[in-house]
Amino acid sequence: MDLQALTDFNLVASHGGFGRASRASGRSKATLSRRVSELEKSLGTRLIERGTHRLRLTEEGQALHGRTEGPLSEIAEAGEAVALGASTPRGRLRVSAPIVFAHVALGRIGARFALAFPEVRLEIVAEDRKVDPVDDDFDIVIRIDPSEGDRLVGRRFLSDERLLVAPPQWPNPTASKEGSAENRLQAVVSTNTDVDILWHLRTPKGLKIVVRPEPVLRFSSLMLVRDAVLVGAGTALLPKLLVADDIAAGRVAHWGTQDGTPVEIWVLHNSRRLVGAKIRAFLDILEKAFPKKIFVPQL
């Protein structure tokens, strides 16, 4: 049985005519008449006797109206409740984010979200592994320079840079317009850094620096690398969002910015899912935190 046709029949039956039903619903009389006729044809019986000035329900029409009007109203109410729930942020929201970004920014952002949407149970997991939103049960994942092969959709909300930083008392490396001078510097690096790689950088004045890092410490966490620089262990190439506060406060010196494409930070979700209200709300809070898509230190 066609539920839309049944709904139209009950609409006409409840209002006592096609004209009244049309005015109440905004649907045309012709459409209502056609749908009722289709329902009568599918059931093989007449439901409404149409007169010149009025109509009346047949015995079969009265029986059908009496038994379906209540359930259809409940279905309509249930649909409205689901629609309201879909438009109001509520329920659980799980977010996976890189450790550095989570520790630097998501504490404040998560707090703002929780205050704005108290019906959402926000859970942020800080980890550097590449999670699968479906298998690992995440609604949102935040990734740095995501690969094009990911079956995810989303948007870039922040750009970042990698900065060469050093203890403030250390002498600056040699810079040149040609970038031919190679500086060997004691460095603290992450465990996935290629030991033979050169760092090509530009100073704040636009001059070129070429650095060959000589690792004295290796850490799996960039936050540990940063801590080692703060106590004078060596130089390091670190994300701006991790050391911007330290540079502004004079705890480390900024010697240069890595040449090349800026680091892109994306917020992603599974393309096979509809974007619900809680996800849209989190995306909105996240983008408002970085209106110019750049990181600003919190002094």
TAVEN-V887582 format. One record per pair of residues at least 24 apart in sequence whose ideal C-beta (glycine too) atoms are under 10 Angstrom apart, sorted by the first residue. I is the first residue (numbers start at 1). J is the second residue. Records with the same first field share a line. If there is no record, write none. Layout:
I: J, J
//
This chain:
1: 39, 42, 43, 64, 68
2: 35, 38, 39, 42
3: 68, 72, 75
4: 35, 38, 39
5: 32, 34, 35, 36, 37, 38, 39, 40, 41, 42, 43
6: 35, 36, 39, 42, 43, 64, 65, 68, 69, 71, 72
7: 35, 39, 68, 69, 72, 73, 75, 76
8: 32, 33, 34, 35, 36, 38, 39
9: 35, 36, 37, 38, 39, 40, 43, 47, 48, 57, 61, 64, 65, 68, 69, 72
10: 36, 64, 65, 68, 69, 70, 71, 72, 73
11: 35, 36, 69, 72
12: 36, 47, 48, 55, 57, 61, 65
13: 47, 48, 55, 56, 57, 61, 62, 64, 65, 66, 68, 69
14: 65, 69, 73
16: 54, 55, 56, 57
17: 48, 50, 53, 54, 55
18: 48, 50, 55
36: 61
39: 64
84: 277
85: 119, 276, 277
86: 274, 276, 277, 278
87: 276, 277, 280
88: 117, 119, 120, 276, 277, 278, 281
89: 113, 116, 117, 118, 119, 120, 122, 276, 277, 278, 279, 280, 281, 282, 284
90: 117, 118, 119, 120, 121, 276, 277, 278, 281
91: 119, 120, 121, 139, 276, 277, 278
92: 120, 121, 122, 123, 137, 139, 278
93: 117, 120, 121, 122, 123, 124, 138, 139, 140, 276, 278, 279, 281, 282
94: 121, 122, 123, 124, 125, 131, 133, 136, 137, 138, 139, 140, 141
95: 122, 123, 124, 125, 126, 138, 139, 140, 141, 142, 267, 269, 279, 282, 286
96: 123, 124, 125, 126, 127, 128, 129, 130, 131, 132, 133, 136, 137, 138, 139, 140, 141, 142, 143, 268
97: 124, 125, 126, 127, 128, 131, 138, 140, 141, 142, 143, 144, 265, 267
98: 126, 127, 128, 129, 141, 142, 143, 144, 222, 239, 265
99: 125, 126, 127, 128, 220, 221, 222, 223
100: 126, 128, 144, 160, 221, 222, 223, 226, 238, 239, 241, 242
101: 126, 128, 142, 143, 144, 158, 160, 239, 241, 242, 265, 295
102: 126, 127, 128, 142
103: 221, 222, 223, 242
104: 223, 239, 241, 242, 243, 244, 245, 295, 297, 298
105: 142, 158, 241, 265, 286, 289, 290, 295, 298
106: 142, 286, 289
108: 289, 298
109: 282, 285, 286, 288, 289, 290
110: 282, 285
112: 285, 286, 288, 289
113: 278, 281, 282, 284, 285, 286, 289
114: 285
116: 281, 282, 284, 285
117: 277, 278, 281, 282, 285
119: 278
120: 277, 278, 281, 282
121: 278
122: 278, 282
124: 282
128: 192, 220, 221, 222
132: 270
133: 268, 269, 270, 271, 272, 273
134: 270, 272, 273
138: 268, 269, 270
139: 269, 270, 273, 275, 276, 278, 279, 282
140: 267, 268, 269, 270, 278, 279, 282, 283, 286
141: 266, 267, 268, 269, 270
142: 265, 266, 267, 268, 286
143: 264, 265, 266, 267, 268
144: 239, 263, 264, 265, 266
145: 261, 262, 263, 264, 265, 266
146: 264, 265, 266, 267, 268
150: 266, 268, 270, 271
151: 268, 270, 271, 272
152: 266, 267, 268, 269, 270, 271, 272
153: 266, 268, 269, 270, 271, 272, 273, 275
154: 266, 267, 268, 269, 270, 271, 275, 279, 283
155: 266, 267, 268, 283, 286, 287, 293
156: 262, 264, 265, 266, 267, 293
157: 264, 265, 266, 267, 283, 286, 287, 288, 289, 290, 293
158: 241, 262, 263, 264, 265, 266, 267, 286, 287, 289, 290, 292, 293, 294, 295
159: 240, 261, 262, 263, 264, 265, 290, 292, 293, 294, 295
160: 239, 240, 241, 242, 244, 262, 263, 264, 265, 293, 294, 295
161: 238, 239, 240, 241, 244, 257, 258, 260, 262, 263, 294, 295
162: 199, 201, 236, 237, 238, 239, 240, 242, 243, 256, 257, 258, 259, 260, 262, 263
163: 201, 236, 237, 238, 239, 240, 241, 242, 243, 244, 246, 247, 252, 254, 255, 256, 257, 258
164: 199, 201, 202, 203, 209, 211, 213, 235, 236, 237, 238, 243, 252, 253, 254, 255, 256, 257, 258
165: 225, 226, 229, 230, 235, 236, 237, 238, 240, 242, 243, 246, 247, 251, 252, 253, 254, 255, 256
166: 229, 232, 234, 235, 236, 252, 253, 254, 255, 256
167: 229, 230, 231, 232, 233, 234, 235, 251, 252, 253
168: 232, 246, 247, 250, 251, 252, 253, 254
169: 232, 253
170: 232, 234, 235, 252, 253, 255
171: 253
172: 203, 209, 253, 255, 256
173: 201, 203, 209, 210, 211, 235, 255, 256
174: 207, 209, 210, 211
175: 201, 202, 203, 205, 206, 207, 208, 209, 210, 255, 256
176: 207, 208, 209, 210
177: 206, 207, 208
178: 207, 208, 210
179: 207, 208, 209, 210, 259
180: 208, 210
181: 207, 208, 209, 210, 211
182: 209, 210, 211, 212
183: 209, 210, 211, 212, 213, 235, 255
184: 211, 212, 213, 214
185: 209, 211, 212, 213, 214, 234, 235, 236, 255
186: 213, 214, 215, 216, 217, 233, 234, 235
187: 211, 212, 213, 214, 215, 216, 217, 218, 225, 228, 229, 233, 234, 235, 236, 237
188: 213, 215, 216, 217, 218, 219, 222, 224, 225, 226, 227, 228, 229, 233, 234, 235, 236, 237, 238
189: 213, 214, 215, 216, 217, 218, 219, 222, 225, 228, 234, 235, 236, 237
190: 215, 218, 219, 220, 221, 222, 224, 225, 236, 237, 238
191: 215, 218, 219, 220, 221, 225
192: 218, 220
193: 218, 225, 236, 237
197: 237
199: 235, 237, 256, 258, 259
200: 256, 258, 259, 260
201: 237, 255, 256, 257, 258, 259, 260
202: 256, 257, 258, 259
203: 254, 255, 256, 257
204: 254, 255, 256, 257
205: 256
207: 256
208: 256, 259
209: 255, 256, 257, 258, 259
210: 256, 259
211: 235, 237, 255, 256, 258
213: 237
226: 251, 252
229: 253
239: 263, 265, 295
240: 294, 295, 297
241: 265, 290, 294, 295, 296, 297
242: 295
243: 297
244: 294, 295, 296, 297, 298, 299
245: 297, 298, 299
246: 297
247: 297
248: 296, 297, 298, 299
249: 297, 299
262: 293, 294
264: 293
265: 290, 293, 295
//
